């Protein structure tokens, strides 16, 4: 089979969260935008023209996929994913996250890959990285 590049129409990253309403309030404030979808069982935020962030209750994914899925409630704040966002004003985004209950892992610092990045843990233990080009 030839190595043909895949063509993706869009990307949706979904975080499993303990409390959908609480996570929605957090991300609405941190991202400074309203969700494009907010229904029982799923919240979605448009991040770029072709990518979005979803928030799904842990119980919802367990009900959807059943016993084959390890129970996400057992992770208990252990980082399971990282959302790395390239933004203008990374420090502003980082501070909004901290003001709303995120735990700082690292302040905004120049990294050796050419970006300045600040890291925190969101309310469910997902790593948030806000990055911008280093000057």
N, C-alpha and C positions, 0 to 999 in steps of 0.2 A: 504494500500500500504506500503510495507516495506521501511525502511530508507536505501536505497542503496546509497553509495557514488557516486557522479557524477564523470565521467572521462572526463577531458577536454584535447583536443588535443593541443590547444594553446590559447593565449589570445591577443586580440587587443583592446587597449584603444584608443578611438578617442576623440580628443579635437576639438571643433568647434572654428574656428578662423576667425577673420575679414579679414585677408589678408594672403592667403596661401603662397605666395612667401616670404613675410616678416617673417612669422612664420617658414618657412623652413630654411631660412638663420639663424635665431636665434637658432633653435634646431640643425642644422648642426654644428654650432660653439660650443654650450654648450655641446652637447653630444660627440663632437670630432669624428664624423662619418658622412658619406654620407648616404642619404636616400636609402633604397633598392627599393623604388617606388616613382616616382615623375611624376605624370600626372595631367592634369587639373582636379581638384576636389578631389585629394587625394595625400598626401605624407605619406610615411611609413618609420619608423626607426626601425630596429631590435634592441631590448634591451637585450634580452637573446635568447637562442635557441628556446624558446617557447612563447615569448611575444614580442609585438611591440607597438609602439606609432604611431597613425595616426593623421594627421592634415587635417581636412575637412573644406572648407569654410562654414560659417554660412548659406549663401544663398543656398549651395548645399544640406544641410540636410533639410532645409525648403522646397526646391523643391521636395526632395525625399519623405518626410512624410506629406507634405501639412498642411492644417489648423488645424489638430489635435495636432500638435506640437506647444507649445508656442514659439513665435519668439525669437530665441537666441540673436538677435541683441539688444533686449531690456534689456539684463542683464548688458550691458555697463561696463564691468570690475569687476562686482561683482563675487567673487570666486564661481565657480560652480563645481570644481573638484580639486583633489590633486594628483600629480604624486610623489609618494614616492619611491625614487631609492636608493637602498643599493649599494654603490660604494666604491672603494678604492680611497682615495683622495677627500673626500667630499668637503673640503674647496676649492680645485682647481675648481671643477665643479661649486660650488656656485659663486666663483669670476668670472668665465667665463660668467655666467648668468648675473651678475651685470654689467659687462663690456659691455654687449650687450643690456642693457636697462631694465633688470628685476629690480624690486623694492624690496629691502631687507625688510623682515619682522622680521627675527631674525638671528643673526650670528650663526656660528657653536658653539653649546653648548652641554655638556653632559646632556642627558635626563634621567629621572628616570626609563625608560624601558631598559636601558643598551646600548643605542646608542647615538652617538653625531650626531646632526642634524642641518642643516642650512636651513632656509626657505626664499623663495622669491615669488614674483608674476611675472609670465611671461608677455609678451606683451599684452595678451588677458585677464589677470586677473586670470589665473589658478595658483594654489599654487604649487610650486616646492619645494620638500624636498630632500636634498642630505644627506644620512645617512651612517654612518660606526660604527662598534663596538667601544664602549668606552673602553679605556684602564684602 
